[in-house]
Amino acid sequence: MARITPDQLDKCKIYMRVDTDAEDDLVTDLMETAVEYLDTAGVTESWNRRYSLAVQSLTLHWYDHRD
């Protein structure tokens, strides 16, 4: 399972425009799911700019479309 650092979480929340810590657990779970999704698709975890953008984009999409 992916380990999301506090710095990665903060950057993702900025990208998502999430201002509170109330849903940190949800955002972290979504980020970990995005990392696993990309891994399954054959994308190697690297946390460079493009990889981070892919994780943030997937996380935002799933966050916006949750039930």
Backbone torsions as a table, in degrees:
resi	resn	phi	psi	omega
1	MET	NA	144.3	-179.1
2	ALA	-70.1	144.9	175.5
3	ARG	-110.0	113.7	-178.8
4	ILE	-90.4	126.2	179.9
5	THR	-81.7	158.6	176.0
6	PRO	-57.0	-36.8	178.6
7	ASP	-65.3	-42.7	178.2
8	GLN	-64.0	-41.1	177.7
9	LEU	-62.3	-46.7	179.9
10	ASP	-60.2	-43.4	179.5
11	LYS	-64.6	-38.5	178.9
12	CYS	-67.0	-41.4	179.0
13	LYS	-64.1	-36.2	175.5
14	ILE	-63.6	-46.6	178.2
15	TYR	-58.2	-40.6	-177.1
16	MET	-82.1	-10.3	-175.5
17	ARG	61.4	42.8	174.5
18	VAL	-99.4	120.0	-172.2
19	ASP	-98.6	-12.3	-176.0
20	THR	-112.3	168.8	177.0
21	ASP	-96.6	1.3	-173.3
22	ALA	-59.9	-30.9	-176.7
23	GLU	-114.5	26.6	179.6
24	ASP	-57.2	-40.1	180.0
25	ASP	-63.1	-43.3	178.8
26	LEU	-63.5	-48.1	-178.6
27	VAL	-62.4	-40.9	177.8
28	THR	-62.9	-44.6	177.4
29	ASP	-60.3	-42.2	179.0
30	LEU	-66.1	-38.3	177.3
31	MET	-64.4	-44.2	178.5
32	GLU	-61.9	-38.4	177.1
33	THR	-65.7	-38.8	177.7
34	ALA	-63.3	-41.4	178.4
35	VAL	-62.5	-44.5	178.8
36	GLU	-64.5	-39.5	178.2
37	TYR	-60.9	-47.4	179.9
38	LEU	-64.5	-38.8	177.6
39	ASP	-61.8	-44.0	178.6
40	THR	-62.8	-31.9	178.5
41	ALA	-79.8	-1.6	178.1
42	GLY	92.5	10.7	179.7
43	VAL	-92.1	123.0	-178.2
44	THR	-76.7	134.5	178.8
45	GLU	-65.8	120.0	-177.7
46	SER	-136.1	-19.9	-179.3
47	TRP	55.2	29.9	169.1
48	ASN	-78.8	-177.1	-174.8
49	ARG	-59.3	-45.4	-178.3
50	ARG	-69.2	-40.5	179.2
51	TYR	-64.3	-44.3	178.3
52	SER	-60.4	-42.1	178.3
53	LEU	-62.6	-39.8	178.2
54	ALA	-63.5	-44.3	178.6
55	VAL	-64.1	-44.8	-179.6
56	GLN	-64.3	-40.8	-179.9
57	SER	-64.9	-45.8	177.8
58	LEU	-63.3	-42.6	-179.9
59	THR	-61.2	-46.5	179.1
60	LEU	-62.2	-43.6	179.7
61	HIS	-58.8	-50.1	-179.3
62	TRP	-67.3	-34.0	178.0
63	TYR	-65.1	-45.1	-178.6
64	ASP	-69.9	-25.0	-175.9
65	HIS	-110.7	25.5	177.3
66	ARG	-81.0	161.4	-179.0
67	ASP	-83.2	NA	NA
